[in-house]
Each structure stands twice: as structure tokens, then as C-alpha cells.
Amino acid sequence: MKKLSVIISVIILFTGCVSNKLYRQSQASVAALQQDNTMLASRNSALQNNITSLENNIAALKNNINDLNNRISTLSNQNTRLGQLSAEQQSQLSESQRQLYTQQQRLQQLQAILQQQREQSENLKNKMLEALKGFNSNDLSIIQKNGKVYVSLSENLLFPSGSAVVNPKGVDALSRLAAVLNINNDVAVNIEGHTDSIPIRGRYQDNWDLSTARADAIVRILVNTYRVDPKRVIASGHSYFDPLDTNTTPEGRARNRRTEIILSPKLDEMYRLLEM
């Protein structure tokens, strides 16, 4: 009997050591994921700033073209009044015309690339609608906005309440989405986890933790199971700070508990023009 007690004590001690070890490993893994999320969120912010810079650049080009047109018009009017231009005025007119041509060419290039992006987004949206048809519209929606495609999946479709384990129906949706991504390699993928404002209880510290864990879970399925290129994927958690609806009603909270997969055609050519 004494020997049995000793054996039981050893087993309990060993189990406690293993549990502590697993706990420390889990904490280290969470810290690493949070660091990765911070880095990827910074990359996403930089891309958004580049798009804003592009739009400002186009507006500035239009202003420059208007100014150049005004200068040419002024010089032409002077030519009409005076009969001929001085050498200096002719030089100014020639330079203004050259600048105008250059600015117009660049503006046309930028507008063509923006149009191409809009067409790529429209094409991508249609492919996603075809791939994901059959799901309840309350659980899955696809819209095009600001040159991007937003695939919004409800908590009901993807996860049990309070969990970050994707259920079979959610895995099916992700498999169809991944099939489209794998034949459209020029699309960046930003996965955002969102919750309602009800405090979470259980294994997750708070809604930040849960929203991040859900985004990470989807990344792992897309990358590990369906071989989506991990260099294209960004994961982030937004907790309840980016709601679609009010958090004061059950219906509103249900809409807010979602995961958004935001698909953006790459803009490398556009960025090269911005740097010129």
C-alpha cells in the first residue's frame, strides 16, 4: 500500500511538470504569434499609406496639368496680341508643352493601372461568388470596395462560441476560397478577426486574444492544409473595436462576430510609378 502511494505521488509530480512545460511552450508560442501579428499589421498599414499616396499623386498631377494648360494658354494669348513671341517666351512655351506631355503620359499610366486593379478586383469577386455559392447569405457575404474584395464569414459558419477551432463547414468554405487564391497568385490576403463586446471567459484572456487566435487559425488552414503562399498572408485581431452593427442587441452582436478575408490585387507596378 505504501509503495502504491509512492507511485501515485511520482505520477502526479511528473504530470505537473509536463503540464507546466506545455504551458510555458504555449505562452512562448502566443508571444511569437503576437509579435508576428504586429509586424504584419505594420506591413498592411504601409500598403494602405502607399495607396493613399497614389491617390494624392494623381490629384497633384491633375493640378499640374491644369497649371501647365493655363501657362500655355497665357503664352498663346501673348503671342496673339504681340504678333510673335520673344526667344524667352518661346522657350517657356516649349518647356511648358514638354512638361504637360510628360505629366499627361504619367497620369494616363496611373489611371490605366487603377482601372486594371478595379477590373482584377471585379474578376476576383466573381470567382469568389462562384466558388462560395450555396452558403447562407447571413453567414457569408462578398463585396467589392476600394479596389479590394471583402469575404466576410460569420462566427456561426466558422467557429463554436468562444472557440478558435474551425468547424467542418468553415473548413469547407476555406477550401473553396483557397482554390481560387492558388490560381490567382498576385492577390494579397489580409485576415481580420472580429468579436462582439461581451467579455470572453475561458481559455482566452480577452476578446483581443480570441480575435487574434481565430485569424491565426484560418491562416494555418489556408497555409498548412491548402498550401496558400504564406508570404501573401497577413493575420490580425481587432477585438470588438471595428463593429459592423450595434453591440446592444443580439442581432447586432451576431453580425459583429465575424472574420473578414480581404483580398487585394498587388500594386507593384503602381508603386514603381510613384517612386519615379
C-alpha positions as CSV (number, residue, x, y, z in Angstrom):
1,M,0.0,0.0,0.0
2,K,2.9,2.3,0.8
3,K,4.5,1.5,-2.5
4,L,1.3,2.3,-4.3
5,S,1.1,5.7,-2.6
6,V,4.7,6.5,-3.7
7,I,3.9,5.5,-7.3
8,I,0.8,7.7,-7.4
9,S,2.8,10.7,-5.9
10,V,5.5,10.2,-8.6
11,I,2.9,10.1,-11.4
12,I,1.2,13.3,-10.1
13,L,4.6,15.1,-9.8
14,F,5.5,14.0,-13.4
15,T,2.2,15.1,-14.8
16,G,2.5,18.5,-13.1
17,C,6.0,19.0,-14.7
18,V,4.7,18.1,-18.1
19,S,1.7,20.4,-17.7
20,N,4.0,23.3,-16.7
21,K,6.3,22.6,-19.6
22,L,3.3,22.6,-22.1
23,Y,2.0,25.8,-20.5
24,R,5.4,27.6,-21.0
25,Q,5.6,26.3,-24.6
26,S,2.1,27.6,-25.2
27,Q,2.9,31.0,-23.7
28,A,6.0,31.3,-25.9
29,S,4.0,30.4,-29.0
30,V,1.4,33.0,-28.2
31,A,4.1,35.7,-27.7
32,A,5.7,34.8,-31.0
33,L,2.3,35.0,-32.8
34,Q,1.6,38.3,-31.3
35,Q,5.0,39.6,-32.5
36,D,4.3,38.3,-36.0
37,N,0.9,40.0,-36.0
38,T,2.4,43.3,-35.0
39,M,4.9,43.1,-37.8
40,L,2.3,42.1,-40.4
41,A,-0.1,44.8,-39.3
42,S,2.7,47.3,-39.9
43,R,3.2,46.0,-43.4
44,N,-0.5,46.3,-44.1
45,S,-0.5,49.9,-42.8
46,A,2.4,50.7,-45.1
47,L,0.5,49.3,-48.1
48,Q,-2.5,51.4,-47.2
49,N,-0.3,54.5,-47.0
50,N,1.1,53.8,-50.4
51,I,-2.4,53.6,-51.9
52,T,-3.3,57.0,-50.3
53,S,0.0,58.4,-51.7
54,L,-1.0,57.2,-55.1
55,E,-4.4,58.9,-55.0
56,N,-2.7,62.1,-53.8
57,N,-0.2,61.8,-56.6
58,I,-2.9,61.6,-59.2
59,A,-4.7,64.7,-57.8
60,A,-1.3,66.6,-57.8
61,L,-0.7,65.5,-61.4
62,K,-4.2,66.8,-62.4
63,N,-3.4,70.2,-60.7
64,N,0.0,70.3,-62.5
65,I,-1.7,69.7,-65.9
66,N,-4.2,72.4,-65.2
67,D,-1.4,74.8,-64.3
68,L,0.6,73.9,-67.4
69,N,-2.5,74.4,-69.6
70,N,-3.0,77.8,-68.1
71,R,0.6,78.8,-68.8
72,I,0.4,77.6,-72.4
73,S,-2.9,79.5,-72.8
74,T,-1.3,82.6,-71.4
75,L,1.7,82.4,-73.7
76,S,-0.5,81.7,-76.7
77,N,-2.6,84.8,-75.9
78,Q,0.5,86.9,-75.6
79,N,1.6,85.6,-79.0
80,T,-1.8,86.6,-80.5
81,R,-1.6,90.1,-79.0
82,L,2.1,90.8,-79.8
83,G,2.3,89.0,-83.1
84,Q,5.2,86.9,-82.1
85,L,6.9,85.6,-79.0
86,S,10.3,86.6,-77.7
87,A,13.0,83.9,-77.6
88,E,12.5,83.6,-73.8
89,Q,8.7,83.2,-74.3
90,Q,9.2,80.6,-76.9
91,S,11.5,78.7,-74.6
92,Q,8.9,78.9,-71.8
93,L,6.2,77.7,-74.1
94,S,8.3,74.8,-75.4
95,E,9.2,73.7,-71.8
96,S,5.6,74.0,-70.6
97,Q,4.4,71.9,-73.5
98,R,7.1,69.2,-72.8
99,Q,6.1,69.1,-69.1
100,L,2.4,69.0,-70.0
101,Y,3.0,66.0,-72.3
102,T,5.1,64.2,-69.6
103,Q,2.5,64.8,-66.9
104,Q,-0.3,63.6,-69.1
105,Q,1.5,60.4,-70.0
106,R,2.2,59.6,-66.4
107,L,-1.4,60.4,-65.4
108,Q,-2.7,58.1,-68.2
109,Q,-0.4,55.3,-66.9
110,L,-1.6,55.7,-63.3
111,Q,-5.2,55.8,-64.4
112,A,-4.7,52.7,-66.5
113,I,-3.2,50.8,-63.6
114,L,-6.1,51.8,-61.3
115,Q,-8.6,50.7,-63.9
116,Q,-6.7,47.4,-64.2
117,Q,-6.9,47.0,-60.4
118,R,-10.6,47.6,-60.4
119,E,-11.1,45.1,-63.2
120,Q,-9.0,42.5,-61.3
121,S,-11.0,43.0,-58.2
122,E,-14.3,42.6,-60.1
123,N,-13.0,39.4,-61.7
124,L,-11.8,38.1,-58.3
125,K,-15.1,38.9,-56.7
126,N,-17.0,37.0,-59.4
127,K,-14.7,34.0,-58.9
128,M,-15.3,34.0,-55.2
129,L,-19.1,34.3,-55.6
130,E,-19.0,31.3,-57.9
131,A,-16.7,29.3,-55.6
132,L,-18.6,30.1,-52.4
133,K,-22.2,29.9,-53.7
134,G,-24.6,27.8,-51.7
135,F,-23.7,29.2,-48.3
136,N,-26.4,31.1,-46.3
137,S,-26.2,34.8,-47.0
138,N,-26.4,35.5,-43.3
139,D,-23.2,33.5,-42.8
140,L,-21.1,34.7,-45.8
141,S,-21.0,37.8,-47.9
142,I,-18.7,39.0,-50.7
143,I,-18.4,42.7,-51.6
144,Q,-16.0,44.9,-53.6
145,K,-14.8,48.1,-52.0
146,N,-11.9,50.5,-52.6
147,G,-10.3,48.1,-55.2
148,K,-10.5,45.2,-52.8
149,V,-12.7,42.1,-52.3
150,Y,-14.1,41.5,-48.8
151,V,-15.2,38.0,-47.9
152,S,-17.0,38.2,-44.6
153,L,-17.6,34.9,-42.7
154,S,-19.8,34.8,-39.6
155,E,-18.8,33.1,-36.3
156,N,-21.8,30.7,-36.9
157,L,-20.1,29.5,-40.1
158,L,-16.6,29.2,-38.8
159,F,-16.4,28.6,-35.0
160,P,-18.2,27.3,-32.0
161,S,-18.9,30.1,-29.5
162,G,-15.8,31.2,-27.6
163,S,-13.6,28.9,-29.7
164,A,-10.9,29.3,-32.3
165,V,-11.2,25.8,-33.7
166,V,-12.7,26.0,-37.2
167,N,-15.7,23.6,-37.7
168,P,-16.1,21.3,-40.7
169,K,-18.5,23.7,-42.6
170,G,-16.0,26.5,-42.1
171,V,-13.2,24.3,-43.4
172,D,-15.2,23.6,-46.5
173,A,-15.6,27.3,-47.2
174,L,-11.9,27.9,-46.7
175,S,-11.0,25.1,-49.0
176,R,-13.1,26.7,-51.8
177,L,-11.6,30.1,-51.1
178,A,-8.0,28.7,-51.1
179,A,-8.7,27.0,-54.5
180,V,-9.3,30.5,-56.0
181,L,-6.3,32.0,-54.3
182,N,-4.0,29.3,-55.5
183,I,-4.8,30.2,-59.2
184,N,-4.6,33.9,-58.6
185,N,-1.1,34.3,-57.2
186,D,-1.0,38.1,-57.5
187,V,-3.5,38.6,-54.6
188,A,-2.5,39.6,-51.1
189,V,-4.6,38.1,-48.3
190,N,-5.4,40.0,-45.1
191,I,-7.3,38.0,-42.5
192,E,-9.1,40.0,-39.7
193,G,-10.7,38.5,-36.6
194,H,-13.6,40.5,-35.0
195,T,-15.7,39.8,-31.9
196,D,-18.6,41.5,-30.1
197,S,-18.2,43.5,-26.9
198,I,-19.2,40.7,-24.5
199,P,-16.2,39.9,-22.2
200,I,-14.8,36.4,-23.0
201,R,-14.4,33.7,-20.4
202,G,-12.4,30.5,-20.6
203,R,-9.1,29.8,-22.2
204,Y,-8.7,33.2,-23.9
205,Q,-7.6,36.2,-21.9
206,D,-10.0,38.6,-23.6
207,N,-11.6,39.5,-27.0
208,W,-8.2,40.6,-28.4
209,D,-6.8,37.2,-27.7
210,L,-9.8,35.4,-29.2
211,S,-10.0,37.5,-32.4
212,T,-6.3,37.0,-33.0
213,A,-6.4,33.3,-32.3
214,R,-9.3,33.0,-34.8
215,A,-7.4,34.8,-37.5
216,D,-4.3,32.7,-36.8
217,A,-6.4,29.5,-37.1
218,I,-7.6,30.4,-40.5
219,V,-4.1,31.3,-41.6
220,R,-2.9,27.8,-40.6
221,I,-5.6,26.1,-42.5
222,L,-5.0,28.1,-45.7
223,V,-1.2,27.8,-45.5
224,N,-0.7,24.3,-43.9
225,T,-3.7,22.4,-45.3
226,Y,-4.3,24.2,-48.7
227,R,-0.8,25.5,-49.4
228,V,-1.6,29.2,-49.9
229,D,1.8,31.0,-50.1
230,P,2.4,32.3,-46.5
231,K,4.2,35.4,-47.9
232,R,0.9,36.6,-49.2
233,V,-1.0,36.3,-45.9
234,I,-1.4,38.7,-43.0
235,A,-3.4,37.9,-39.8
236,S,-4.7,40.4,-37.3
237,G,-7.2,40.6,-34.4
238,H,-9.4,43.6,-33.9
239,S,-11.4,42.5,-30.9
240,Y,-14.7,44.5,-30.8
241,F,-13.3,47.8,-31.9
242,D,-14.4,47.6,-35.6
243,P,-18.1,46.6,-35.4
244,L,-20.5,46.4,-38.4
245,D,-23.5,46.9,-36.1
246,T,-24.5,47.9,-32.6
247,N,-23.4,45.7,-29.7
248,T,-26.5,46.5,-27.8
249,T,-28.7,43.8,-29.5
250,P,-28.3,40.1,-30.0
251,E,-28.7,40.5,-33.8
252,G,-26.0,43.3,-33.9
253,R,-23.6,41.3,-31.9
254,A,-24.1,38.3,-34.2
255,R,-23.1,40.5,-37.2
256,N,-20.0,41.7,-35.4
257,R,-18.7,38.2,-34.6
258,R,-17.1,37.6,-37.9
259,T,-13.8,37.0,-39.8
260,E,-13.1,39.1,-42.8
261,I,-10.7,37.9,-45.5
262,I,-9.7,41.0,-47.5
263,L,-8.2,40.3,-51.0
264,S,-6.1,42.9,-52.7
265,P,-4.5,42.7,-56.1
266,K,-0.8,43.6,-55.9
267,L,0.2,47.1,-56.8
268,D,3.9,46.7,-57.6
269,E,3.7,48.5,-60.9
270,M,1.8,51.3,-59.3
271,Y,4.4,51.7,-56.6
272,R,7.2,51.9,-59.2
273,L,5.4,54.8,-60.9
274,L,5.0,56.5,-57.6
275,E,8.8,56.3,-57.0
276,M,9.7,57.8,-60.4
